[in-house]
């Protein structure tokens, strides 16, 4: 009788790098260190210059009022995206130093809206008129999927903000936008005769999560309704006490009986099932809390008639861009008395650092996760 922690990916988990330094500063130093590493691509002048400039923009963004930082965060992310594309050889070093590579996103500075959630961003396809559009090209590299639209599309902020995990609670309560990134813990439980897969979901997310995985038959129970044995496995595996999971739900697959002769085969069946259902929506967490037992389920984005793979970093990138436009041309949208102001200030204070951590994961190999002592 035992448990087996099971995360739905074949990839290695990020390497944890410990530091006593300021978190953002350590990440920036790790990015700057890339030019001295084994990957010689990052030592090229074009790519290392993008990283250096990105770090300058980010440091400046941290030191100014949040109403100015949005523009600086965007240019930091833009340069990191270009460096990543260069490192992945999706663009050449020569292209990085020319005007051939464009932002790939625009916004009408005079669009008439009263709510930040209605702000529209135009996104262009990866290549157009012999130019390279950074955002949709970056999308392809991050998601490992082709950009599905052949022409230009419009996306509103309200379509993507649910993917900003750190402030999803605020978006839900203030704008009735459901969270699209869901924290999950998963493990295989073995009671000596049969095995099954358990998924532990916080109560505030369980309805949303179940609506996403309608093709996977699951039984739902509150944590306190589990058998003594099953509760004990969860508490032992995560070194927790019962009150830690009082409001959580467990979603359980059907049990598969086994013998000692086929035990390993049954374990692999559950691992395969976990990967088949969740690997396409799996994202590793960027912080150090339960980093080896918790992962994020990222919903698809429904936009412009299609359901497409998405990533929280893409949302943070577009939010930074929207702030870069709004704070220059439509500052009334973030008046201090508005809900929009509250959530955008929250994004600057909480989500920008998460975007930086995702960039570090993308640009390092093996991926690095920074942990504070």
N, C-alpha and C positions, 0 to 999 in steps of 0.2 A: 504494500500500500504506500503510495507516494504521489508526488506531483512533479510535473515537468513544465517549466516555463516555456512558452511557445510564442515567438514573435513572427508575424507573417512576412518574412523576407529571407532571401538567400544571401543578401549582402552582409558584410561584416558591420557590426555596430560601431558607431564613432569611437575613436580613441579619446579618452578623457585626459585633458591636460590641466593640471592644477596650478593655481596661481594665487599669490597674495596681492597682486596688482589690481587696480581698477579694472572691472570687467571689460568695458568698451576699449580701454587703452591696451589691454592685453590682446584682445582680438585684432586690433589695428596693428600691433607689433607682429603678431603671427602672420598677418597678411603681408606686411612689409618684408618679413623674413623669407617669403616664397622665392624671391629672386636669388637667394643663396642656396636653395634646396636642390634636390636631385632632378626635379622637372625643369629642364633647361628652357622650356618654352616660356616660363615666367621670368626668365632672366633677360629675354629680349627687351630692347629699349621701349618698343611700342606698348607691350603688355605691362611691364614694370612701371612705366610712366602712368598708365591708367590706374594701377593700384595705388601708387603714391598720391595721385591727385584725389582719388576716392577717400583716402585716409585724411588728407587735408580738409576736404569738404566736411567729413564726418566730425572731426575735432572742432571745426568752426561751428557746426550745427549744435554741438553740445554746449558751447559757450555763449550762445545768444538766446534771446527770447524765442519761445516756441513759434511765434508768429513769423519769425524769419527762418527758423530751422527747417521748415518743410521744403523750401527751395534747395537748401544745402543738402538735405538728406537725399533728395531726388538726384542731384548731380553726383553724389557719392555712389548711389546705387547704379546709376547709368554707367559710370566708369567701371564699377565692379562687374557689371553685366558684360561690358565690352571685353574686359580682361578674361572673363570666363569663356566667352565665345572664342577669343584668340587662343586660349589654352586648350580648348577642345578642337581647334583647327576648323571651326565653323566659319571663321573669317580669317583672312591673312593679316600678318603684321602690317603689310603695306596698306590694306584696306582700313585698318584702325587709324592710320595717320592721314587719311584723306576725308573729304566731305562726302564720299560715297556711302558711308555708314551713317544713317539718320536715326533720330529718336524713334520713329515708327509710331508715335502717338501724338495726337494734338487735341486741343480743346478750344472751343469757341469762347473767347474771354467775355463775350457779350451775351452769352446764353441767358435767357430770362428764367430764373428759378428763385424760389423762396426758401428752399430746403437743400442742404448739402447733399442729401441722399439722392436728389434728382440730377446732380451734376453729371454731365455726359462726357465721355472720353472716346475719341475716334481712334481705332486701332487699324493699322495697315498690314497687309500680308508681308511675309518675310522678305520677298524681293519684289520690286516694282520699279518700272522705268529705269532699269539698270542700277538701282540703288538697293542697299541692304537696310532693312528696318529692324532696329535693335530689339524692340520688345517681343515681337512675334517670333523672331529668331531665338531669342532667349527662352521664350516659352517652349520651343521645340527641344532645346537642350536640357531644360529642367525636367520636363515631363516625359521626355523620350517619345513624344508623339508628334506627328505632323500638325502644323497649324491648319485647322479644318476649313477655314474660310478663304475663298479665292479673291474676294473683294474687300473693301473697307467695311468695318462694322462699328456700331456704337454700343458702348457699355455704360450703364449708370452705376454710380457708386453703391447704391442700395443692393445691386446684384452681387457684389463681391465682398462687402464688409463683414459678412458672416464668417469669412475665412480668417479674419484677424482675431486669433484665438484669445489673446490677452484681454481684449476688451469686448468679447462677444456678449458677455452678460449685460453690459451697458447698451449695446446695440439692440439686444432683445427687449430690454425693459423700456428703453426710450423710443425705439422705432419699430418694435414688433418684428424684428428680423431674426430668424432662427439661426442658431450657431451651425456652421458647416464643418467645423473641425472638432472632433469628439475624442476625449481621452479614453483609452481602453487599456485594460490589463487582461491578459489571456494566458491560460495554462491548461494542460491536459491533466486530468485527475484519474488516478488508478486506484481502485478500491480492492484490488487483489483478484477480482473476477471479471471486471469490465472497466472500460475507459470511456471518457467523454471529454469534450472541449468546453471549458467555462470561459465566459467573457464577463468581466466586471465593469459595469458602466455607472457613472454617477447618475442619480435620479433625475437631475435637470437635463440630461441628454438622452435618456433611454428611449423616449418616444421618437425623437428625431433619428436615432441610430436604427431602430427597428424599421422605420419607414424606408431606410436606405438599403436594407438587406432582405427584402421581401422573399427572395428566392432561397433563402437558407432557413430551414425549419428549426426554430428555437423555442424552448420552454423558458418562461420568464418567472423569476421568483425574487422577492426581496431577500437581502442577505440573511436576515434573521429567520427566514423560512427554510433555509438550507438545513440539511442533516448535520448532526454534530461533527461527523467525520469531514464533510465537505467544508464547513466553516473552519475547522481546525487546519485544513490544508492551506486555505487562503491566509489565515493568520500566521501560520508558520512560515509560509513562503515569502511573506513581506514583512515579517517581524512587527506585526501590528496587533492591536487589541480590538475587541468587537466594536467598540464605539467609533472606530475609524471608518467603518463601513455601514453604519446604521442606516444611512439614507441611500445606499447603493443597491443596484439591481444586478442579478446574475442571469445571463442568458446562456442556456445550456443546450448542447446538441444531444441527439439520442445516444444511448449507451451502446457500445459494441463489446460483446463478450469475447474473451480470449482464453487461450491456454498458454502454458509456458513455451510451447513449440512455436506459436505464431505471435507472441507478445510484441516483438520488435516490428513485425509487419503491421500490426494494429496501431502502434505508435506512429509509424510512418504514414498510415492512412489519415490519422488526425492532423499531423503536420501538413500533409498535402492539402487536406480540406481547408485548413486555416489559410494557407498561402493562396489556394485557388479563389477563395472568396474575398480575401482582403489585400493581397499583395499590390494590386493596382491602385489602391487607395491608401496604402500604408505610407506614413511619414515618421521618421524618428524624431523624438522630442529633442529640443535644443538645450534644455536646462538640465540640471543635475538631479532633480527630484525623481527617484525611482527610474533612473535612466535605463536600467537594464530589464525592467519588467513592465514599463508602460510605453505605449506608442500612440500615435494619433491616426484616427480614421478621417481622411479628407474626402468630403463628398465631391461629386462631379459638379461642375458649374453649368446650369441651364441658362443658355443665352442665345439669342438670335436663331431660335428654332433647333438648336443642337444641345446635347448634353456632353460636355467635354471635360477631360481630365484637368485638374487645377492644383495649385500649390499655394500655401499661405504667403510665400515670398512674392508671388505675382501680385497678390492683393496689396501687400505693403508697398511694392514698387509703384502701383497705380495710385494708391492713396497719397504717397509722397509727391507724385506728379500733379495730382489734383490740387494739393495744398500749394504747390509751387505756382499754380495758375490763380487759384482763388485769392491767396494772400497778396497777390500783386494787383489783380484786376477787380475782384469782388470781395473786399474785406468785410463788407456788411454781412456776408453769410456766416461769419464766425464772430458776430457780436457777442460780447461777454455774457449776455443774458440768454443766449440760445442753447438748445440741446446740441446743435452742431458744434458749437465752440467747445462744449464740455468733452465730447467724444474725440474731437481732433486734438485737443490738448492731451487727452489721455493716450491717444495713439503716439504722439511725439514722445511722451514720457515713458511708455511701456513697449510699444511695438517696434519702434525703430531699432532698438538693440536686438530684438529677436530677428529682424531682417538681416542685421549684420552677422548674427550667429549662423543663420542659414547660408549666407555667402561664404563664411569660413568653411562650413561643411562641404560646400560645392567645390571650393578652390583647393582644398587640401586632399591629399591621398596618402594614407587612409584619412577619411574624414575626421576632423577634430571637433571635440566639444570641450569648451573651457569651463572649468569648475573652480569656484572660489574656495580657499581653505576656510 
